[in-house]
Amino acid sequence: MAQKKSLPRNKAEETSVLISIRIQPRASKNEIIRMEGGKLKIRLTAPPVDGAANEALVKFLSNQLHVGRAQVEIVSGHTGREKIIRIAGIDNDQAERLLKSNEK
């Protein structure tokens, strides 16, 4: 019996991008900053306590990239400042364009 290959249910499941970032919790405001070497730094007002900064990061990125919160996933770095984020439903070019337009 041949195995049935599952197909993506929607566009969000077939396209995604990984973004490497550094967060700075307890900042004066939420913002995106491009650091030397091109790496992104995201400043968040939330404290790094009980997952508050991670939740704020997901909410902030979903707003900046115009995607649903469920499409933003922290892949690694849950307890550190260096994180890898997967954004479903957009490609690399779209993510770069949206993040660049919101940089300070």
Sine and cosine of phi, psi and omega as CSV:
sin_phi,cos_phi,sin_psi,cos_psi,sin_omega,cos_omega
0.00,0.00,0.80,-0.60,-0.01,-1.00
-0.98,0.22,0.64,-0.77,0.04,-1.00
-0.97,0.24,0.67,-0.74,0.02,-1.00
-0.99,0.14,0.81,-0.59,0.02,-1.00
-0.99,0.16,0.82,-0.57,-0.02,-1.00
-0.98,0.18,0.67,-0.74,0.00,-1.00
-0.99,-0.17,0.50,-0.87,0.07,-1.00
-0.85,0.52,0.63,-0.78,-0.03,-1.00
-0.98,0.20,-0.44,0.90,0.03,-1.00
-0.42,-0.91,0.08,-1.00,-0.05,-1.00
-0.87,0.50,-0.58,0.82,-0.03,-1.00
-0.89,0.45,-0.46,0.89,-0.03,-1.00
-0.99,0.10,-0.31,0.95,-0.06,-1.00
-0.99,-0.12,-0.29,0.96,-0.01,-1.00
-0.82,-0.57,0.73,-0.69,0.11,-0.99
-0.42,-0.91,0.28,-0.96,-0.01,-1.00
-0.70,-0.72,0.58,-0.81,0.10,-1.00
-0.97,-0.24,0.72,-0.70,-0.01,-1.00
-0.81,-0.59,0.76,-0.65,0.07,-1.00
-0.99,-0.12,0.82,-0.58,-0.05,-1.00
-0.69,-0.72,0.25,-0.97,0.16,-0.99
-0.84,-0.55,0.74,-0.68,0.01,-1.00
-0.96,-0.29,0.46,-0.89,0.09,-1.00
-0.81,-0.59,0.99,-0.16,0.02,-1.00
-0.96,0.28,0.23,-0.97,0.01,-1.00
0.84,0.55,0.59,0.81,0.06,-1.00
-0.99,0.14,0.19,-0.98,-0.01,-1.00
-0.96,0.27,-0.42,0.91,0.06,-1.00
-0.40,-0.92,0.32,-0.95,0.06,-1.00
-0.99,0.17,0.81,-0.59,0.03,-1.00
-0.30,-0.95,0.32,-0.95,0.04,-1.00
-0.96,-0.29,0.74,-0.68,0.03,-1.00
-0.78,-0.62,0.72,-0.70,0.07,-1.00
-1.00,0.02,0.88,-0.48,0.00,-1.00
-1.00,0.04,0.15,-0.99,0.07,-1.00
-0.85,0.53,0.67,-0.74,-0.04,-1.00
1.00,0.03,-0.02,1.00,0.07,-1.00
1.00,0.01,-0.08,1.00,-0.01,-1.00
-0.95,0.32,0.52,-0.85,-0.01,-1.00
-1.00,-0.05,0.64,-0.77,0.13,-0.99
-0.86,-0.52,0.75,-0.66,0.02,-1.00
-0.90,-0.44,0.87,-0.50,0.03,-1.00
-1.00,-0.05,0.76,-0.66,-0.04,-1.00
-0.80,-0.60,0.60,-0.80,0.03,-1.00
-0.97,0.22,-0.34,0.94,-0.05,-1.00
-0.94,0.34,0.56,-0.83,0.06,-1.00
-0.98,0.18,0.40,-0.92,0.00,-1.00
-0.99,0.10,0.80,0.61,-0.07,-1.00
-0.83,-0.55,0.74,-0.68,0.08,-1.00
0.80,0.60,0.57,0.82,0.06,-1.00
0.97,0.23,0.16,0.99,-0.04,-1.00
-0.89,0.45,-0.66,0.76,-0.01,-1.00
-0.93,0.38,-0.62,0.78,0.03,-1.00
-0.90,0.43,-0.69,0.72,0.03,-1.00
-0.90,0.43,-0.66,0.75,0.03,-1.00
-0.90,0.43,-0.60,0.80,0.03,-1.00
-0.90,0.45,-0.72,0.69,0.01,-1.00
-0.88,0.48,-0.71,0.70,0.00,-1.00
-0.90,0.45,-0.71,0.70,-0.01,-1.00
-0.88,0.47,-0.75,0.67,-0.01,-1.00
-0.91,0.41,-0.62,0.78,0.01,-1.00
-0.90,0.44,-0.61,0.79,0.05,-1.00
-0.93,0.36,-0.70,0.71,-0.05,-1.00
-0.92,0.39,-0.57,0.82,-0.06,-1.00
-0.99,-0.15,0.02,1.00,0.05,-1.00
0.84,0.54,0.73,0.69,0.08,-1.00
-0.78,-0.63,0.25,-0.97,0.04,-1.00
-0.96,0.29,0.41,-0.91,0.01,-1.00
-0.85,0.52,-0.57,0.82,-0.01,-1.00
-0.92,0.40,-0.31,0.95,0.00,-1.00
-1.00,0.07,-0.14,0.99,0.01,-1.00
-0.96,-0.27,0.86,-0.52,-0.06,-1.00
-0.75,-0.66,0.76,-0.65,0.11,-0.99
-0.99,0.14,0.93,-0.38,-0.06,-1.00
-0.99,0.14,-0.69,0.72,0.04,-1.00
-0.53,-0.85,0.38,-0.92,0.01,-1.00
1.00,-0.03,0.48,0.88,-0.05,-1.00
-0.84,0.54,-0.55,0.83,-0.06,-1.00
-0.94,-0.33,0.05,1.00,-0.01,-1.00
-0.90,-0.44,0.01,-1.00,0.02,-1.00
-1.00,0.08,-0.48,0.88,0.05,-1.00
-1.00,0.09,0.83,-0.56,-0.07,-1.00
-0.72,-0.70,0.45,-0.89,0.16,-0.99
-0.89,-0.46,0.81,-0.58,-0.08,-1.00
-0.90,-0.44,0.70,-0.71,0.12,-0.99
-0.97,-0.26,0.78,-0.62,0.06,-1.00
-0.92,-0.40,0.89,-0.46,0.01,-1.00
-1.00,0.00,0.56,-0.83,0.11,-0.99
1.00,-0.09,-0.08,1.00,0.07,-1.00
-0.71,-0.70,0.37,-0.93,0.02,-1.00
-0.98,-0.22,0.04,-1.00,-0.06,-1.00
-0.84,0.54,-0.70,0.71,-0.03,-1.00
-0.90,0.44,-0.69,0.73,0.02,-1.00
-0.89,0.46,-0.71,0.70,0.00,-1.00
-0.88,0.48,-0.73,0.69,-0.01,-1.00
-0.87,0.49,-0.70,0.71,-0.02,-1.00
-0.90,0.44,-0.71,0.71,-0.02,-1.00
-0.93,0.37,-0.67,0.75,0.01,-1.00
-0.93,0.38,-0.65,0.76,-0.01,-1.00
-0.90,0.43,-0.60,0.80,-0.02,-1.00
-0.94,0.33,-0.31,0.95,-0.02,-1.00
-0.96,-0.28,0.09,1.00,0.00,-1.00
-0.95,0.30,0.44,-0.90,0.10,-1.00
-0.97,-0.26,0.00,0.00,0.00,0.00
